[in-house]
Amino acid sequence: MSELFELHKKGLMIRVRISPNSSSCAVNGVMEAADGTKLLKISLKSVPEKGKANKELIDFLAQKMRIPKIDIELVSGETQRVKKILFYGEAKALKAQLFKWLGDMVDEH
């Protein structure tokens, strides 16, 4: 079973599964994909056209993680629901911020 996040030489990488065109922006928990990969489920208000949902995802993550948008990169999944997001910075500090934000939704072990 794969972790929700992975340490990266430039920071911390997480995997998310978005649900666009929702009534609000929110984290809806952690799910496990068929291949065992853990994904953070996030609902977004934006529709998935012309990069609107991707922009809203970056804005939402920047606000919740309390880091500048410039320090967040969409690494893969630009046109898919499942995406890889890279947070630039010191990985251990970013991991601590992630746990502080998500609390009991993620298992530290």
N, CA, C and O of each residue as an XYZ file, in Angstrom:
436
protein
N       0.845     -1.175      0.000
C       0.000      0.000      0.000
C       0.888      1.235      0.000
O       1.816      1.329      0.804
N       0.621      2.168     -0.878
C       1.415      3.376     -1.027
C       0.910      4.480     -0.105
O      -0.288      4.581      0.163
N       1.830      5.300      0.374
C       1.472      6.413      1.245
C       0.791      7.519      0.447
O       0.911      7.585     -0.776
N       0.083      8.377      1.152
C      -0.582      9.531      0.557
C       0.449     10.517      0.008
O       0.192     11.192     -0.989
N       1.590     10.601      0.642
C       2.625     11.544      0.252
C       3.948     10.801      0.092
O       4.109      9.675      0.563
N       4.880     11.449     -0.575
C       6.230     10.907     -0.673
C       7.212     12.069     -0.601
O       6.961     13.156     -1.123
N       8.326     11.811      0.054
C       9.373     12.816      0.135
C       9.997     12.959     -1.250
O      10.173     11.972     -1.964
N      10.321     14.166     -1.613
C      10.886     14.469     -2.919
C      12.103     15.358     -2.691
O      12.152     16.086     -1.699
N      13.073     15.314     -3.577
C      14.285     16.117     -3.373
C      13.990     17.616     -3.335
O      14.780     18.386     -2.790
N      12.865     18.033     -3.907
C      12.492     19.451     -3.896
C      11.419     19.773     -2.871
O      11.046     20.936     -2.718
N      10.909     18.760     -2.159
C       9.860     19.017     -1.185
C       9.039     17.786     -0.863
O       9.583     16.743     -0.501
N       7.716     17.911     -0.995
C       6.793     16.837     -0.643
C       5.770     16.667     -1.761
O       5.171     17.643     -2.215
N       5.573     15.439     -2.198
C       4.628     15.128     -3.265
C       3.399     14.457     -2.656
O       3.525     13.555     -1.827
N       2.213     14.899     -3.069
C       0.978     14.230     -2.643
C       0.164     13.863     -3.877
O       0.345     14.437     -4.951
N      -0.726     12.907     -3.709
C      -1.639     12.493     -4.766
C      -3.054     12.876     -4.347
O      -3.467     12.626     -3.214
N      -3.791     13.485     -5.273
C      -5.162     13.895     -4.970
C      -6.109     13.379     -6.041
O      -5.719     13.137     -7.184
N      -7.350     13.222     -5.642
C      -8.427     12.902     -6.593
C      -9.466     13.989     -6.431
O     -10.054     14.147     -5.361
N      -9.691     14.742     -7.503
C     -10.623     15.857     -7.402
C     -12.013     15.472     -7.894
O     -12.186     14.584     -8.730
N     -12.987     16.172     -7.344
C     -14.374     16.091     -7.810
C     -14.778     17.515     -8.173
O     -15.188     18.284     -7.304
N     -14.664     17.873     -9.451
C     -15.003     19.232     -9.854
C     -16.517     19.449     -9.880
O     -17.302     18.507     -9.776
N     -16.898     20.720    -10.023
C     -18.304     21.110    -10.152
C     -19.112     20.728     -8.912
O     -20.276     20.342     -9.015
N     -18.483     20.840     -7.736
C     -19.152     20.537     -6.465
C     -19.720     21.825     -5.871
O     -19.468     22.918     -6.378
N     -20.477     21.683     -4.807
C     -21.090     22.853     -4.178
C     -20.112     23.657     -3.336
O     -20.365     24.826     -3.044
N     -18.985     23.040     -2.937
C     -17.990     23.749     -2.132
C     -16.612     23.128     -2.336
O     -16.472     22.025     -2.864
N     -15.600     23.875     -1.900
C     -14.230     23.353     -1.899
C     -13.983     22.731     -0.538
O     -14.140     23.394      0.487
N     -13.601     21.471     -0.519
C     -13.394     20.784      0.755
C     -12.582     19.516      0.560
O     -12.516     18.948     -0.530
N     -11.969     19.095      1.654
C     -11.308     17.794      1.681
C     -12.343     16.788      2.162
O     -13.002     17.000      3.181
N     -12.481     15.708      1.434
C     -13.491     14.692      1.742
C     -12.878     13.391      2.235
O     -13.500     12.333      2.139
N     -11.662     13.464      2.761
C     -11.037     12.272      3.314
C      -9.942     11.720      2.435
O      -9.512     12.337      1.461
N      -9.509     10.534      2.813
C      -8.464      9.820      2.085
C      -9.077      8.538      1.549
O      -9.804      7.843      2.259
N      -8.782      8.229      0.297
C      -9.300      6.996     -0.303
C      -8.134      6.153     -0.791
O      -7.015      6.641     -0.951
N      -8.414      4.902     -1.019
C      -7.406      4.007     -1.564
C      -7.852      3.562     -2.951
O      -8.945      3.022     -3.123
N      -6.988      3.798     -3.937
C      -7.275      3.388     -5.310
C      -7.130      1.875     -5.435
O      -6.622      1.218     -4.526
N      -7.572      1.332     -6.551
C      -7.521     -0.113     -6.780
C      -6.098     -0.662     -6.701
O      -5.894     -1.812     -6.313
N      -5.119      0.159     -7.066
C      -3.723     -0.297     -7.035
C      -3.072     -0.115     -5.664
O      -1.878     -0.372     -5.509
N      -3.851      0.330     -4.661
C      -3.332      0.494     -3.311
C      -2.807      1.888     -3.009
O      -2.418      2.172     -1.876
N      -2.792      2.748     -3.996
C      -2.321      4.116     -3.807
C      -3.339      4.913     -2.995
O      -4.539      4.856     -3.263
N      -2.853      5.653     -2.006
C      -3.727      6.516     -1.217
C      -3.840      7.869     -1.903
O      -2.855      8.415     -2.399
N      -5.058      8.400     -1.922
C      -5.342      9.675     -2.567
C      -6.128     10.565     -1.612
O      -6.999     10.092     -0.882
N      -5.813     11.855     -1.623
C      -6.574     12.829     -0.863
C      -7.746     13.266     -1.735
O      -7.541     13.774     -2.837
N      -8.973     13.072     -1.250
C     -10.166     13.434     -2.021
C     -10.508     14.893     -1.749
O     -10.696     15.300     -0.603
N     -10.587     15.681     -2.834
C     -10.889     17.101     -2.716
C     -11.999     17.460     -3.695
O     -11.928     17.136     -4.880
N     -13.029     18.137     -3.181
C     -14.086     18.638     -4.053
C     -13.797     20.100     -4.370
O     -13.309     20.846     -3.521
N     -14.105     20.498     -5.599
C     -13.861     21.855     -6.081
C     -15.128     22.416     -6.721
O     -15.924     21.666     -7.286
N     -15.314     23.711     -6.636
C     -16.474     24.360     -7.241
C     -16.328     24.481     -8.759
O     -17.315     24.391     -9.489
N     -15.116     24.683     -9.222
C     -14.865     24.953    -10.639
C     -15.185     23.765    -11.531
O     -15.162     22.608    -11.111
N     -15.483     24.100    -12.779
C     -15.681     23.063    -13.785
C     -14.323     22.705    -14.384
O     -13.415     23.536    -14.395
N     -14.176     21.489    -14.878
C     -12.881     21.056    -15.416
C     -12.670     21.475    -16.868
O     -12.563     20.630    -17.757
N     -12.611     22.774    -17.099
C     -12.353     23.244    -18.451
C     -11.396     24.432    -18.408
O     -11.481     25.290    -17.530
N     -10.491     24.458    -19.371
C      -9.510     25.534    -19.507
C      -8.679     25.747    -18.248
O      -8.273     26.871    -17.954
N      -8.423     24.668    -17.502
C      -7.558     24.751    -16.333
C      -8.171     25.379    -15.093
O      -7.468     25.619    -14.111
N      -9.473     25.650    -15.124
C     -10.135     26.308    -13.982
C     -10.056     25.471    -12.711
O      -9.751     25.997    -11.641
N     -10.328     24.181    -12.820
C     -10.293     23.311    -11.632
C      -8.854     23.181    -11.114
O      -8.638     23.161     -9.902
N      -7.879     23.092    -12.008
C      -6.480     23.005    -11.574
C      -6.055     24.264    -10.833
O      -5.376     24.180     -9.809
N      -6.445     25.425    -11.337
C      -6.115     26.691    -10.675
C      -6.767     26.753     -9.301
O      -6.136     27.159     -8.325
N      -8.034     26.349     -9.229
C      -8.732     26.367     -7.940
C      -8.085     25.389     -6.954
O      -7.991     25.683     -5.762
N      -7.645     24.242     -7.441
C      -6.965     23.270     -6.589
C      -5.691     23.865     -5.998
O      -5.448     23.737     -4.798
N      -4.881     24.511     -6.826
C      -3.642     25.142     -6.347
C      -3.969     26.233     -5.328
O      -3.322     26.312     -4.283
N      -4.960     27.070     -5.616
C      -5.369     28.127     -4.682
C      -5.813     27.539     -3.350
O      -5.429     28.032     -2.289
N      -6.621     26.489     -3.406
C      -7.149     25.834     -2.200
C      -6.009     25.240     -1.372
O      -5.954     25.434     -0.157
N      -5.106     24.521     -2.026
C      -3.985     23.904     -1.311
C      -3.061     24.962     -0.702
O      -2.583     24.793      0.419
N      -2.811     26.040     -1.428
C      -1.956     27.119     -0.912
C      -2.568     27.734      0.344
O      -1.867     27.998      1.321
N      -3.864     27.955      0.310
C      -4.548     28.532      1.465
C      -4.506     27.586      2.662
O      -4.195     28.008      3.776
N      -4.814     26.325      2.440
C      -4.874     25.360      3.539
C      -3.497     25.025      4.101
O      -3.348     24.834      5.308
N      -2.488     24.953      3.231
C      -1.133     24.632      3.686
C      -0.380     25.879      4.150
O       0.702     25.785      4.730
N      -0.964     27.035      3.886
C      -0.360     28.327      4.253
C       1.027     28.507      3.623
O       2.001     28.867      4.284
N       1.064     28.240      2.311
C       2.293     28.454      1.557
C       1.942     29.216      0.273
O       0.795     29.168     -0.171
N       2.908     29.914     -0.327
C       2.632     30.647     -1.565
C       2.270     29.700     -2.714
O       2.783     28.584     -2.803
N       1.387     30.164     -3.581
C       0.989     29.359     -4.743
C       2.185     29.008     -5.621
O       2.204     27.958     -6.262
N       3.170     29.881     -5.647
C       4.363     29.646     -6.460
C       5.129     28.413     -5.991
O       5.909     27.841     -6.752
N       4.910     28.003     -4.743
C       5.595     26.836     -4.176
C       4.812     25.538     -4.364
O       5.121     24.526     -3.735
N       3.796     25.571     -5.232
C       2.991     24.377     -5.512
C       2.985     24.143     -7.019
O       2.731     25.059     -7.800
N       3.271     22.902     -7.414
C       3.295     22.562     -8.838
C       2.432     21.344     -9.113
O       2.497     20.345     -8.397
N       1.631     21.442    -10.150
C       0.875     20.294    -10.643
C       1.833     19.494    -11.519
O       2.161     19.909    -12.630
N       2.278     18.353    -11.018
C       3.300     17.559    -11.701
C       2.689     16.667    -12.772
O       3.254     16.526    -13.857
N       1.544     16.064    -12.480
C       0.889     15.202    -13.469
C      -0.617     15.186    -13.227
O      -1.097     15.506    -12.140
N      -1.344     14.804    -14.275
C      -2.794     14.691    -14.174
C      -3.538     15.949    -14.555
O      -4.655     16.175    -14.089
N      -2.934     16.772    -15.396
C      -3.544     18.051    -15.761
C      -4.980     17.899    -16.266
O      -5.826     18.743    -15.972
N      -5.264     16.840    -17.018
C      -6.608     16.647    -17.557
C      -7.334     15.458    -16.933
O      -8.388     15.049    -17.421
N      -6.777     14.900    -15.854
C      -7.419     13.780    -15.176
C      -7.875     14.186    -13.777
O      -7.490     15.235    -13.260
N      -8.701     13.333    -13.180
C      -9.144     13.580    -11.805
C      -8.045     13.304    -10.788
O      -7.976     13.960     -9.749
N      -7.184     12.330    -11.088
C      -6.086     11.988    -10.178
C      -4.862     12.807    -10.581
O      -4.451     12.803    -11.742
N      -4.290     13.505     -9.607
C      -3.190     14.416     -9.870
C      -2.067     14.217     -8.861
O      -2.296     13.774     -7.735
N      -0.858     14.548     -9.278
C       0.289     14.588     -8.373
C       0.648     16.048     -8.184
O       0.808     16.797     -9.148
N       0.772     16.437     -6.930
C       1.073     17.816     -6.572
C       2.389     17.834     -5.798
O       2.592     17.039     -4.880
N       3.279     18.747     -6.178
C       4.549     18.910     -5.484
C       4.535     20.224     -4.720
O       4.308     21.289     -5.294
N       4.782     20.134     -3.410
C       4.963     21.305     -2.565
C       6.466     21.526     -2.458
O       7.185     20.643     -1.990
N       6.952     22.687     -2.884
C       8.369     23.002     -2.787
C       8.705     23.475     -1.382
O       7.957     24.242     -0.776
N       9.837     23.010     -0.871
C      10.292     23.431      0.446
C      10.943     22.282      1.189
O      11.283     21.258      0.595
N      11.113     22.454      2.475
C      11.732     21.432      3.322
C      10.683     20.357      3.615
O       9.649     20.636      4.222
N      10.957     19.141      3.182
C       9.974     18.056      3.211
C       9.414     17.777      4.604
O       8.207     17.585      4.754
N      10.269     17.753      5.622
C       9.790     17.438      6.972
C       8.835     18.506      7.492
O       7.834     18.191      8.135
N       9.145     19.765      7.213
C       8.269     20.860      7.641
C       6.941     20.804      6.885
O       5.884     21.027      7.476
N       6.986     20.511      5.596
C       5.764     20.392      4.802
C       4.910     19.222      5.275
O       3.684     19.319      5.320
N       5.560     18.119      5.626
C       4.843     16.952      6.140
C       4.132     17.320      7.441
O       2.980     16.938      7.646
N       4.806     18.056      8.314
C       4.196     18.494      9.575
C       2.991     19.396      9.305
O       1.966     19.268      9.974
N       3.101     20.305      8.336
C       1.981     21.172      7.973
C       0.804     20.351      7.444
O      -0.353     20.621      7.765
N       1.120     19.355      6.635
C       0.082     18.489      6.071
C      -0.672     17.771      7.182
O      -1.901     17.709      7.164
N       0.064     17.226      8.150
C      -0.579     16.526      9.266
C      -1.378     17.480     10.139
O      -2.441     17.120     10.645
N      -0.874     18.695     10.319
C      -1.592     19.690     11.112
C      -2.914     20.050     10.438
O      -3.944     20.161     11.102
N      -2.881     20.233      9.115
C      -4.070     20.586      8.361
C      -5.079     19.436      8.324
O      -6.263     19.644      8.588
N      -4.622     18.236      8.003
C      -5.534     17.115      7.786
C      -5.874     16.347      9.058
O      -6.875     15.632      9.105
N      -5.054     16.490     10.076
C      -5.349     15.853     11.362
C      -5.551     14.363     11.286
O      -4.693     13.638     10.784
N      -6.695     13.895     11.789
C      -6.987     12.477     11.892
C      -7.255     11.789     10.558
O      -7.341     10.562     10.508
N      -7.390     12.564      9.465
C      -7.660     11.950      8.169
C      -6.482     11.144      7.665
O      -6.656     10.197      6.898
N      -5.272     11.517      8.095
C      -4.079     10.811      7.630
C      -3.432     10.086      8.790
O      -3.433     10.560      9.926
N      -2.886      8.941      8.481
C      -2.206      8.119      9.470
C      -0.716      8.364      9.342
O      -0.149      8.143      8.272
N      -0.069      8.813     10.403
C       1.345      9.163     10.349
C       2.238      7.935     10.212
O       3.419      8.080      9.897
N       1.727      6.762     10.434
C       2.580      5.556     10.388
C       2.453      4.848      9.068
O       3.095      3.819      8.856
